[in-house]
Amino acid sequence: MNKNLYSPLIFELSHKGRTGYALPEYGKGEIGLPASLMRAEEPKLPEVDEPTVVRHYTNSSNNNFGVDTGFYPLGSCTMKYNPKVNEAMVSRAGVSALHPAQPAATVQGALRIYRTLEKYLAEIGGMAEFTLNPFAGAHGEYTGLRIIRAYHMSRADEARRKVIVPDSAHGTNPASAAMAGFEIVEVKSLPDGTVDMDDLQSKLDETVAAMMMTNPNTAGMFEHNIPQIAEAVHAAGALMYYDGANLNPMLGIARPGDMGFDVMHINLHKTFSTPHGGGGPGAGPVGVRKGLEKFLPNPHVIEKADGTLDVEFGEDALGRVSAWLGNFTVYIKALAYILSLGADGIAKVGPLSTLNANYIMNSLKDLYLLPIPGPCKHEFVFDGLIDKSTGVTTLNIAKALLDYGFHAPTIYFPLLFHESLMIEPTETENLETLDKFVKVMRDIAETAVSEPEKIKNAPYTTPISHPDEDEAALNPIVKYADLQ
């Protein structure tokens, strides 16, 4: 621990008898509470004055890293800047005061926002219809797989209990499929990171319900065999599922529905620039091709003949997957993002994110091992340093970046490579930021050769430098009392 940078816990700042408030006498007599609701002893809370509280939490917040404080090249997560106009739209009183139980007639504007975003996402994804109800990406995966299950069951095709997942897939893919009651079948990747067609063909039969894919894939490469894959999967009677985690480079270039996908989810916190991280709120809208709309979960927002909007529950639909219509404020931010960019702006997102990724990749590939040569899309993967003799690992590089004011990229994923370092700059980063990041990465690589121990002992400017990560994960200390 770096004691010079350590921020005391609020309990360590406590002094008995010190308060930050002074309440007037109630003057109405005592209010009797049942003994069962009364504490046996006073809660163990810190006793501090108001300035101390404000300074403590303000200083603690400065230890957080986010897209508003610096470059966040987290591969596969698309940590793009969140425009402040999105937040301004959500903070309006007409939004914050809404209640989900209000009659539809009193929330026509809110329902119009919901329905408009559904239509825009359907157009962007090449799908017939969308639901915004799921709360997150993995929740969207689960919902989409439930739709696929409902489709097969409606055809009395109960033997289809397997889902094919590439070995480069996000960990949520097999997890979501298992949660939906499917058996997971892994398909291998070729050296270029794309799906092995021969291996896929050997695993397609009447027991397969769907194949889950991300395109571009997790290695940042475009799956050029998508038409053949979709044709083979459909010929076997199965459906194609699109994981929308890497939709960002496809904006304005290609649509999953046109590629042959039947069901997809979109991560609004990635592609459509709503806040990301901290546990939420999130949203994972799910889209389906024509013929699958009736299976989308309840409730639905519909437009009646007179032009007004209402909420209905379909008989063939899945049951609820969220408390009502999902996280409404996240939809407003996504819609604000789409409207502020417009069709022309959205069409630039994919090319610019791809340009930025290729710029960094080509600026560093002489020092970092590039296992899959050639142009990438929005992200790419290095397999650590080219010079392995230094003993400097991907984890060492990630920690060293913290000293330079950059968040680390995704490390040790995908599992295709031993020292994976996955970098995604997004389209919102300017050339000066990219050049600074490239210089830092080159400095780290060169220092790893001349002074390897210096990189291995980084970071030097953070409150905590080298914790026992295994112990922290298995036995985390989350209460101040456990430190005593």
Buried (B, 14 or more C-beta within 10 A) or exposed (E): EEEEEEEEEBBEBBEEEEEEEEEEEEEEEEEEEEEEEEEEEEEEEBBBEEEBBEEBEEEEEEEEBBBEEEBBBBBBBBBBBBBEEBBEBBEEEEBEEBEEEEEBEEBEEBBBBBBBBBEBBBEBBBBBBBBBBBBBBBBBBBBBBBBBBBBBEEEEBEEBEBBBBBBBBBEBBBBBBBBBEBEBBEBEBBEEBBBBBEBBEEBBEEBBBBBBBBBBBBBBBBBEBBEBBBEBBBEBBBBBBBBBBBBBBBBBEBBBBEBBBBBBBBBBBBBBBBBBBEEEBBBBBBBBBEEBBBBBBBBBBBEEEEEEBBBEEBEEBBEEBBEEBBBBBBBBBBBBBBBEBEEEBBEBBBBBBBBBBBBBBBBBBEBBBBBBEEEBBBBBBBBBBEBEEBEBBBBBBBBBBBBBBBBBBBBBBBEBBEBBBBBBBBBBBEEEBBEBBBEBBBEBBEBBBEEBEBBBBBBEEBEEBEEEEEEEEEEEEEEBEEEE
